[in-house]
Amino acid sequence: MKNILVVLGGGRANGNTAQLTDAFIRGAQEAGHQTERVSLLHTEVRGCLGCNACRCGKPCM
């Protein structure tokens, strides 16, 4: 049994990418694997700003 993390980055909650990942997850679960789905739809993902605030235990500026 495997642990599978599915990261969904599609722009629509019920779009083609979401439907495809749901089908993959169903198949993996039927095969006995554990799955977790993480959607980035409402999450802002940015690269490092180089502000070094994290070195002082603070959030990015």
N, CA, C and O atoms as a Tinker XYZ file with bonds, in Angstrom:
   244  protein
     1  N      0.846000   -1.179000    0.000000    73     2
     2  CA     0.000000    0.000000    0.000000    64     1     3
     3  C      0.892000    1.243000    0.000000    63     2     4     5
     4  O      1.896000    1.295000    0.711000    81     3
     5  N      0.524000    2.228000   -0.792000    73     3     6
     6  CA     1.264000    3.484000   -0.920000    64     5     7
     7  C      0.436000    4.640000   -0.381000    63     6     8     9
     8  O     -0.793000    4.579000   -0.355000    81     7
     9  N      1.114000    5.685000    0.044000    73     7    10
    10  CA     0.482000    6.957000    0.382000    64     9    11
    11  C      0.691000    7.881000   -0.799000    63    10    12    13
    12  O      1.830000    8.118000   -1.202000    81    11
    13  N     -0.387000    8.410000   -1.364000    73    11    14
    14  CA    -0.311000    9.228000   -2.566000    64    13    15
    15  C     -0.860000   10.615000   -2.260000    63    14    16    17
    16  O     -1.978000   10.756000   -1.765000    81    15
    17  N     -0.063000   11.635000   -2.560000    73    15    18
    18  CA    -0.479000   13.017000   -2.424000    64    17    19
    19  C     -0.769000   13.561000   -3.813000    63    18    20    21
    20  O      0.096000   13.536000   -4.688000    81    19
    21  N     -1.991000   14.056000   -4.016000    73    19    22
    22  CA    -2.394000   14.629000   -5.295000    64    21    23
    23  C     -2.522000   16.139000   -5.096000    63    22    24    25
    24  O     -3.343000   16.602000   -4.304000    81    23
    25  N     -1.703000   16.899000   -5.821000    73    23    26
    26  CA    -1.743000   18.357000   -5.736000    64    25    27
    27  C     -2.497000   18.868000   -6.952000    63    26    28    29
    28  O     -2.057000   18.680000   -8.086000    81    27
    29  N     -3.625000   19.509000   -6.718000    73    27    30
    30  CA    -4.486000   20.003000   -7.789000    64    29    31
    31  C     -4.229000   21.487000   -7.985000    63    30    32    33
    32  O     -4.430000   22.282000   -7.066000    81    31
    33  N     -3.787000   21.862000   -9.173000    73    31    34
    34  CA    -3.478000   23.256000   -9.453000    64    33    35
    35  C     -4.378000   23.879000  -10.493000    63    34    36    37
    36  O     -4.109000   24.993000  -10.941000    81    35
    37  N     -5.437000   23.201000  -10.892000    73    35    38
    38  CA    -6.357000   23.728000  -11.895000    64    37    39
    39  C     -7.112000   24.946000  -11.377000    63    38    40    41
    40  O     -7.301000   25.102000  -10.170000    81    39
    41  N     -7.538000   25.803000  -12.289000    73    39    42
    42  CA    -8.183000   27.055000  -11.921000    64    41    43
    43  C     -9.672000   26.970000  -11.629000    63    42    44    45
    44  O    -10.251000   27.936000  -11.133000    81    43
    45  N    -10.312000   25.836000  -11.925000    73    43    46
    46  CA   -11.753000   25.693000  -11.679000    64    45    47
    47  C    -12.003000   24.521000  -10.741000    63    46    48    49
    48  O    -11.441000   23.439000  -10.912000    81    47
    49  N    -12.848000   24.749000   -9.756000    73    47    50
    50  CA   -13.089000   23.733000   -8.727000    64    49    51
    51  C    -13.614000   22.417000   -9.299000    63    50    52    53
    52  O    -13.253000   21.353000   -8.797000    81    51
    53  N    -14.443000   22.456000  -10.320000    73    51    54
    54  CA   -15.005000   21.236000  -10.912000    64    53    55
    55  C    -14.621000   21.094000  -12.384000    63    54    56    57
    56  O    -15.370000   20.519000  -13.175000    81    55
    57  N    -13.464000   21.617000  -12.741000    73    55    58
    58  CA   -13.009000   21.574000  -14.123000    64    57    59
    59  C    -12.463000   20.207000  -14.515000    63    58    60    61
    60  O    -12.547000   19.243000  -13.753000    81    59
    61  N    -11.903000   20.146000  -15.716000    73    59    62
    62  CA   -11.388000   18.882000  -16.243000    64    61    63
    63  C    -10.275000   18.309000  -15.375000    63    62    64    65
    64  O    -10.224000   17.098000  -15.157000    81    63
    65  N     -9.390000   19.160000  -14.881000    73    63    66
    66  CA    -8.282000   18.679000  -14.048000    64    65    67
    67  C     -8.812000   18.069000  -12.759000    63    66    68    69
    68  O     -8.328000   17.024000  -12.327000    81    67
    69  N     -9.797000   18.706000  -12.143000    73    67    70
    70  CA   -10.389000   18.180000  -10.914000    64    69    71
    71  C    -11.067000   16.833000  -11.176000    63    70    72    73
    72  O    -10.950000   15.916000  -10.364000    81    71
    73  N    -11.763000   16.709000  -12.289000    73    71    74
    74  CA   -12.428000   15.449000  -12.619000    64    73    75
    75  C    -11.405000   14.339000  -12.869000    63    74    76    77
    76  O    -11.610000   13.192000  -12.471000    81    75
    77  N    -10.316000   14.690000  -13.526000    73    75    78
    78  CA    -9.267000   13.701000  -13.796000    64    77    79
    79  C     -8.609000   13.239000  -12.502000    63    78    80    81
    80  O     -8.381000   12.044000  -12.316000    81    79
    81  N     -8.302000   14.174000  -11.608000    73    79    82
    82  CA    -7.679000   13.784000  -10.347000    64    81    83
    83  C     -8.639000   12.970000   -9.481000    63    82    84    85
    84  O     -8.212000   12.046000   -8.789000    81    83
    85  N     -9.923000   13.300000   -9.512000    73    83    86
    86  CA   -10.905000   12.518000   -8.753000    64    85    87
    87  C    -10.958000   11.077000   -9.260000    63    86    88    89
    88  O    -11.049000   10.142000   -8.465000    81    87
    89  N    -10.901000   10.899000  -10.571000    73    87    90
    90  CA   -10.914000    9.546000  -11.144000    64    89    91
    91  C     -9.647000    8.792000  -10.751000    63    90    92    93
    92  O     -9.700000    7.604000  -10.435000    81    91
    93  N     -8.515000    9.479000  -10.772000    73    91    94
    94  CA    -7.258000    8.845000  -10.359000    64    93    95
    95  C     -7.325000    8.421000   -8.899000    63    94    96    97
    96  O     -6.912000    7.315000   -8.550000    81    95
    97  N     -7.848000    9.306000   -8.040000    73    95    98
    98  CA    -7.938000    9.013000   -6.618000    64    97    99
    99  C     -8.856000    7.819000   -6.371000    63    98   100   101
   100  O     -8.535000    6.952000   -5.557000    81    99
   101  N     -9.993000    7.763000   -7.064000    73    99   102
   102  CA   -10.904000    6.615000   -6.917000    64   101   103
   103  C    -10.205000    5.319000   -7.282000    63   102   104   105
   104  O    -10.316000    4.323000   -6.567000    81   103
   105  N     -9.483000    5.331000   -8.397000    73   103   106
   106  CA    -8.768000    4.122000   -8.827000    64   105   107
   107  C     -7.689000    3.717000   -7.835000    63   106   108   109
   108  O     -7.512000    2.532000   -7.556000    81   107
   109  N     -6.972000    4.693000   -7.306000    73   107   110
   110  CA    -5.921000    4.390000   -6.337000    64   109   111
   111  C     -6.511000    3.821000   -5.050000    63   110   112   113
   112  O     -5.960000    2.884000   -4.473000    81   111
   113  N     -7.630000    4.386000   -4.603000    73   111   114
   114  CA    -8.270000    3.887000   -3.385000    64   113   115
   115  C     -8.823000    2.484000   -3.589000    63   114   116   117
   116  O     -8.752000    1.651000   -2.685000    81   115
   117  N     -9.372000    2.216000   -4.766000    73   115   118
   118  CA    -9.876000    0.873000   -5.059000    64   117   119
   119  C     -8.746000   -0.149000   -5.088000    63   118   120   121
   120  O     -8.960000   -1.328000   -4.806000    81   119
   121  N     -7.541000    0.308000   -5.429000    73   119   122
   122  CA    -6.379000   -0.576000   -5.445000    64   121   123
   123  C     -5.753000   -0.725000   -4.063000    63   122   124   125
   124  O     -4.764000   -1.441000   -3.902000    81   123
   125  N     -6.331000   -0.041000   -3.053000    73   123   126
   126  CA    -5.880000   -0.201000   -1.690000    64   125   127
   127  C     -4.894000    0.848000   -1.204000    63   126   128   129
   128  O     -4.303000    0.686000   -0.137000    81   127
   129  N     -4.707000    1.908000   -1.957000    73   127   130
   130  CA    -3.768000    2.954000   -1.557000    64   129   131
   131  C     -4.481000    4.054000   -0.778000    63   130   132   133
   132  O     -5.687000    4.255000   -0.928000    81   131
   133  N     -3.720000    4.764000    0.058000    73   131   134
   134  CA    -4.255000    5.905000    0.779000    64   133   135
   135  C     -3.937000    7.162000   -0.021000    63   134   136   137
   136  O     -2.825000    7.318000   -0.525000    81   135
   137  N     -4.906000    8.048000   -0.133000    73   135   138
   138  CA    -4.705000    9.255000   -0.933000    64   137   139
   139  C     -5.091000   10.496000   -0.140000    63   138   140   141
   140  O     -5.928000   10.452000    0.762000    81   139
   141  N     -4.454000   11.601000   -0.505000    73   139   142
   142  CA    -4.816000   12.904000    0.030000    64   141   143
   143  C     -4.764000   13.897000   -1.118000    63   142   144   145
   144  O     -3.805000   13.916000   -1.888000    81   143
   145  N     -5.794000   14.719000   -1.230000    73   143   146
   146  CA    -5.884000   15.711000   -2.303000    64   145   147
   147  C     -5.725000   17.103000   -1.705000    63   146   148   149
   148  O     -6.409000   17.459000   -0.746000    81   147
   149  N     -4.819000   17.884000   -2.279000    73   147   150
   150  CA    -4.596000   19.254000   -1.844000    64   149   151
   151  C     -4.872000   20.162000   -3.032000    63   150   152   153
   152  O     -4.259000   20.008000   -4.088000    81   151
   153  N     -5.787000   21.103000   -2.867000    73   151   154
   154  CA    -6.121000   22.034000   -3.938000    64   153   155
   155  C     -5.429000   23.364000   -3.686000    63   154   156   157
   156  O     -5.453000   23.890000   -2.573000    81   155
   157  N     -4.817000   23.898000   -4.726000    73   155   158
   158  CA    -4.152000   25.190000   -4.646000    64   157   159
   159  C     -5.034000   26.310000   -5.160000    63   158   160   161
   160  O     -4.558000   27.423000   -5.385000    81   159
   161  N     -6.311000   26.028000   -5.347000    73   159   162
   162  CA    -7.238000   26.995000   -5.934000    64   161   163
   163  C     -7.314000   28.285000   -5.118000    63   162   164   165
   164  O     -7.343000   29.376000   -5.687000    81   163
   165  N     -7.348000   28.170000   -3.809000    73   163   166
   166  CA    -7.481000   29.357000   -2.960000    64   165   167
   167  C     -6.206000   29.627000   -2.160000    63   166   168   169
   168  O     -6.248000   30.304000   -1.133000    81   167
   169  N     -5.080000   29.100000   -2.625000    73   167   170
   170  CA    -3.815000   29.274000   -1.941000    64   169   171
   171  C     -2.863000   30.066000   -2.823000    63   170   172   173
   172  O     -2.669000   29.734000   -3.993000    81   171
   173  N     -2.277000   31.099000   -2.271000    73   171   174
   174  CA    -1.307000   31.885000   -3.024000    64   173   175
   175  C      0.060000   31.221000   -2.880000    63   174   176   177
   176  O      0.554000   31.038000   -1.768000    81   175
   177  N      0.666000   30.865000   -4.007000    73   175   178
   178  CA     1.969000   30.217000   -4.008000    64   177   179
   179  C      2.953000   31.170000   -4.671000    63   178   180   181
   180  O      2.806000   31.524000   -5.840000    81   179
   181  N      3.959000   31.578000   -3.904000    73   179   182
   182  CA     4.963000   32.494000   -4.432000    64   181   183
   183  C      6.346000   31.969000   -4.100000    63   182   184   185
   184  O      6.513000   31.158000   -3.189000    81   183
   185  N      7.317000   32.429000   -4.832000    73   183   186
   186  CA     8.698000   32.081000   -4.549000    64   185   187
   187  C      9.247000   32.934000   -3.421000    63   186   188   189
   188  O      8.582000   33.843000   -2.926000    81   187
   189  N     10.461000   32.625000   -3.028000    73   187   190
   190  CA    11.127000   33.369000   -1.962000    64   189   191
   191  C     11.392000   34.798000   -2.420000    63   190   192   193
   192  O     11.832000   35.040000   -3.543000    81   191
   193  N     11.111000   35.740000   -1.516000    73   191   194
   194  CA    11.330000   37.154000   -1.815000    64   193   195
   195  C     12.741000   37.607000   -1.446000    63   194   196   197
   196  O     13.171000   38.692000   -1.838000    81   195
   197  N     13.450000   36.787000   -0.703000    73   195   198
   198  CA    14.796000   37.132000   -0.281000    64   197   199
   199  C     14.838000   38.183000    0.806000    63   198   200   201
   200  O     15.844000   38.882000    0.932000    81   199
   201  N     13.789000   38.323000    1.594000    73   199   202
   202  CA    13.720000   39.359000    2.627000    64   201   203
   203  C     14.411000   38.932000    3.917000    63   202   204   205
   204  O     14.676000   39.767000    4.782000    81   203
   205  N     14.708000   37.629000    4.056000    73   203   206
   206  CA    15.388000   37.049000    5.230000    64   205   207
   207  C     14.609000   37.191000    6.531000    63   206   208   209
   208  O     15.183000   36.992000    7.601000    81   207
   209  N     13.326000   37.525000    6.480000    73   207   210
   210  CA    12.516000   37.625000    7.692000    64   209   211
   211  C     12.377000   36.262000    8.374000    63   210   212   213
   212  O     12.233000   36.193000    9.594000    81   211
   213  N     12.419000   35.192000    7.604000    73   211   214
   214  CA    12.259000   33.854000    8.169000    64   213   215
   215  C     13.421000   33.509000    9.110000    63   214   216   217
   216  O     13.268000   32.668000    9.996000    81   215
   217  N     14.545000   34.135000    8.929000    73   215   218
   218  CA    15.692000   33.892000    9.817000    64   217   219
   219  C     15.435000   34.410000   11.222000    63   218   220   221
   220  O     16.062000   33.963000   12.182000    81   219
   221  N     14.520000   35.346000   11.334000    73   219   222
   222  CA    14.166000   35.900000   12.646000    64   221   223
   223  C     12.839000   35.349000   13.150000    63   222   224   225
   224  O     12.299000   35.840000   14.141000    81   223
   225  N     12.307000   34.326000   12.471000    73   223   226
   226  CA    11.044000   33.718000   12.879000    64   225   227
   227  C      9.827000   34.537000   12.522000    63   226   228   229
   228  O      8.769000   34.358000   13.125000    81   227
   229  N      9.947000   35.439000   11.550000    73   227   230
   230  CA     8.842000   36.305000   11.136000    64   229   231
   231  C      8.354000   35.904000    9.754000    63   230   232   233
   232  O      9.090000   35.269000    8.999000    81   231
   233  N      7.120000   36.268000    9.412000    73   231   234
   234  CA     6.630000   35.994000    8.040000    64   233   235
   235  C      7.271000   36.937000    7.029000    63   234   236   237
   236  O      7.845000   37.959000    7.405000    81   235
   237  N      7.176000   36.600000    5.777000    73   235   238
   238  CA     7.732000   37.437000    4.709000    64   237   239
   239  C      7.146000   38.845000    4.756000    63   238   240   241
   240  O      6.004000   39.052000    5.167000    81   239
   241  N      7.950000   39.792000    4.329000    73   239   242
   242  CA     7.532000   41.178000    4.349000    64   241   243
   243  C      6.828000   41.543000    3.064000    63   242   244
   244  O      6.400000   42.685000    2.897000    81   243
